[in-house]
Amino acid sequence: MHLHDVWFVLIAVLWIGYFFLEGFDFGVGILTKALARDERERRVLINTIGPVWDGNEVWLLTAGGATFAAFPEWYATLFSGFYLALLIILVCLIIRGVAFEYRGKRDDAQWKRNWDHAIFWCSLLPAFLWGVAFGNIVHGTKIDAHFEYVGNFWDLLNAYSILGGVVTLTLFTFHGAVFTALKTNGEIRERARALALKVGVVTALAALAFLIWTQVNHGDNWSFAAMVVAALALVGAIGMNQLGREGWAFILSGITVVAAVAMLFLSLYPDVMPSSLNPAWSLTVSNASASSYTLGIMTWVAGIMTPVVLVYQGWTYWVFRRRIGVQNMPA
């Protein structure tokens, strides 16, 4: 296996980790409108992700930086072609982070409502747009012989990519509802479980259509195996949620995210950005990669630093593992 193949796998792992962690993070942000009935319950929801949301976003920064260093052609084409969509996501992530930090700075109802709107919309839009972006990457975009994107923003809004956006939006919301049930107690826990069932059914229908479409057009035996795992895990997560086994439900909803994203990367390989104009103009792991020397240095750095980051982040989740409820919120 060449180093560019290794780094394709590593970048896939980074995106999988990001969507697993930021997925429930986005889901909780979306659910602040659907689950919370008053200010104290809204604070409960925000506090479930308060210690970890910024750490979750580190996975995105690392994935972007690794793509820039390991596959500069892929990075250049992706970020120039998807510029507006990625800019919207970036602005949302900035506003969302500010909202978490600033909503409690003033004891004013209107001030908090404004930041609550920001948390909701800046969680919903990225959850949808990430699905649109990856749907386009797998489906193929208008890349010319110079490896440059020659389409426009509206070319990215096709039926396949929009369905991908619906899948990530509903899947992340379901993942967030299961996480909320796992991290809370009292009435909000029961409402989260009830909502997870409803969202889970919608997610299953949308995901099944999207994954089958992906498999028929781009899949192989490996992607089919990942699709089966994703489908079984999603059904299992819904079932465990109904049984009140929130820990297992969260593990299985996480496996659903992992398997679904893995299927996209398995369907994509050896391309990194297929061209819909001419397959010969597609960006691949070989023609988009950096030099072997660069990839070698990156491999050593990643081998040393990655375990450190994983241990630290795991420790953070362990420290903040307790359930919380309105009784923990000052009146």
N, C-alpha and C positions, 0 to 999 in steps of 0.2 A: 504494500500500500504506500503510495506517495504521500509526501507531507501535505500537498494541497487537498488530498482526500481526507486526511486526518483533520485538517482545519475546517473542512466542510462539516464533518461530524461534530467538531467542537462548537462551531457556530450554531449548528442545529440544537445542540444541548443547551447553549446559552438562551436561545429563543424559547425552547421548551421550558427552561427554568423561569424565564421572565413571565410567560403566559400562565404557568402554574401559580406563581406567587402574585403577580399583578392581576391575574384573573379574578381571584376572590376579592382582591383589593378594589378593583373597579366595581365588582358586584355589590360590595357593601356600600360604595358611594352611590350607586344607582338606587339601592334599597332604602337610603335615608328618606326618600320620598314615599315609598310604598309601605314600609314597616313602622316607622316611628310615628307615634300619635301626638307626642308633645316634645318639649325641649329636652327633658331628661332622657327620654328614650333615644332621641337623636344623638345625644352625647354618648350614650351607651354604644351605639353603632360605630360612631367615629372612634371611640376609645378602643374598640376591638382591633382596629388596624393602626391606631396612633403610634405604637412603638415600632412598627415594622414597615409602614408604607414607603418610607424613603429608602430603606434598605432594599426593598423589592425593585425599585427603579434602577439600582446599580446594575442589575442584570441587563437592562436595556442599554445602558451606557457601555457596558463591556461588550455586548453583542455588536453595537455600532462601531466601537473602536477596533474590535477584532476583524470585522468585515473590512474596515478601511485599511488595516495593515496587511491582512492575509489575501484579500481580493480587491485591490484598488479599482479595477475596471468595473467590478460588480457594484462597489460603493458609489462610484462616479455616476454610472448609469441609473442606479436605483434612486439616489438622492436628487439627481437633476430631473429625472422623469416623473417621480412621485413628489416633487417639491411641495406643491400646495397641500396635498393630503398630509405629508409629514410635518409641514409647518403648523397645520391645524392641530395635529396631535401634540407637537411640542408646546404650543401656546396653552393648550388645555392642561398639560402636565404641570406647567409653570403656575397657572392660575389655581389649579387644584391644590398644589402644595402650599401656596400662599393662603388659600382658604382654610386649610386645616390649621395653620398657625395663627391666623388672624381672627377667626370667627369668635373666639372667646376673649378678645382683647377689650371689647366694650360690652357693657351690660345694657344693650339696646336691641329690642326685638327686630326692628327693621334691618339693622346692621347684620344680625345673625341670619335673617332670612335671605339677604342678598348673597352672603357667602354660602348658604345652603344650596341656593340655586346654582352657584358656581360649582360646588362639589358634585351635584347631580349631573349637570350637563357636561362637565369636564371629565366625568367618569364614563358617561354614556357614549359620547362622540369617539373617544379613542377606542373603546371596546368595539364599536362598529367599524371604524376605519381600519383597524389592524386586520380585520377579516377581509375587508375590501382589498387592502394592499397585498396580503398574501394570496388571495384569490387570483389577483392579476399576475403575481410572480409565477404561480404554478400554471395558470391558463395560457400565459404568453402575452407579450406586449409588442408594440410597434418599434422594434429595434432595427436600425439599418446596418449596412455593411461596415460602418465605422463604429459599431457598438454604441450608437447614440439613440436615445428615445426620441422618436419623431411624431408621436401622437400628442394629444392634449388631455386636459383634466377629464373631459367628458368621456373620452375613450376608456377611462378606468372604471366607469360606472356601467358595466355590462351585467347581464343576468347572473352569470356565474359568480362574479365578485360580490355583487349585492347579496346573493344568497350566503356567501362566505361571511359577509358582515353580519347578517342576521344570526348565523350560527355562533360566531364569537360573542355577539351581544347577549344572546339567550344563554349560552353555555357559561359565560362569566357571571351572569346574574344568578343562575342556578348554583354555581360554585360559591358565590358570595352568600346566598341564602343558607346553604349547608354549613358554611363557615360560621355564619351568625348563630345558627342553632347550636353549633359546637361550642361557641365562646360565650354564650349568654345563658341566663336562667329566667324563670318567670314567664309572664305572658308573651314577651317579645320572642322568647325561644319557641313557644308553641306556634305563634304566627309565622315565624321564619320557616318552620317545618311544613306548615300548611301551604305557604307560598312556594316553597321549593318543589312540592309535588306538582303544582300547576305549571310552573316555569319548566320543570323537568320534562313534562309531556310535550310542551311546545318545542323544547330543545331537541328532544328525541326525533320528532318529525322533521325538523329543519336539518339536523345533523345527518340523518339517514339519507335524505335527498342529496345533500352536498357531498357526502363521502362516496355514495354510489356514483354520482356524476364524475367525481375525481377519479375513482377507480376505473370506470369505463373508458375515460379519455386518456388517462395518464398513468394508470397503475400497473403494478406487476405483482408477483406472489408476495413479496415482502410488504408492500403497501396494503395488500388485501388482508394479511395477517394483522397489521396494525389497525385496520378498519374494524375487524372482528373484535379485537381487544377493546377498542373505543366503545363499540356498541354494547358489548356485554358489561363493561364497567359502568356505563351510563345507566343501564337497566338495574344493575346491582346497587348503584348509588341511590336511585329513586326508591328501590325496595328497602334498603337499610334506613333511609330517612323516614319512611313510614313506620318502621319498627322502632324508631327512636334511638337507633345506634348511630349517633352523629359522627363518632370517630371513624367508623367504617365507611359511612356515607361520604365523609370528606376525603378519605383515602381513595375511594373509588371515583369520585368526581375529579380528583386530581389525576388519576390514571386516565380518565377520559380525555382530559386536556393534553396530557403527555402523549397518548397514543394518536390522537387526532393531529397534533402538530407534527409528530414523527411521520405520520402518513404523508403529509404534505411534502416534507423534505425527501422522503423515499420516492415519492412520485416525481419530484423535481430532478434528482440526481441522474446523470452527471451534469446536467445544466444547472446554472444558478439563476439565469434569467433567459427563458426561451424567447425566441423571436417569432411573432405571429406572421411576419412578412416572408421570412425565408429561414428554415431550420439551420442553414449553414451560417447564419448571422447570429446565432444564439451565443450567449455568454456561458462558458462551461467552467468547471473547476480547474481546467488546465490553461485555457486562454485568458482567464480573468485573474489568475493568481499572481502573487508577488514572487520574488526570487526564492530559491531554495535556502539561501543564506538567511534571508529575513524570516522565513518560516521556521528555520531551525532555532534561531534566537527566541522567537515567540514561544516555541514549544518548551524550551527550558524555563522561561519565565512563568508560563502557565502551569507547568508541572510543579513549580515551587510555591506559587502564590495561591493557586486555586484551593488546595486543601485548607489553607489558613482562612480564606474567606468563608468557605463552607462551614468550618468549625465555629467561627465567630457568629455567623448568621443563625446556625442551628442553636447555639447557646442563647441568642436573643429570644428565639421562639420558646425555648424551654423556660426562661425566666418569666416570660409573660404568658404562661400557659393557662392560668386560672380563668374560670368563668367570671363574668361580671354582669351586673343588673342595675336596675334603677336604685336599689338600696345602696349602691356604691357611689352614686352621684349626689353631691351636695344639693340640697333644695334651693 
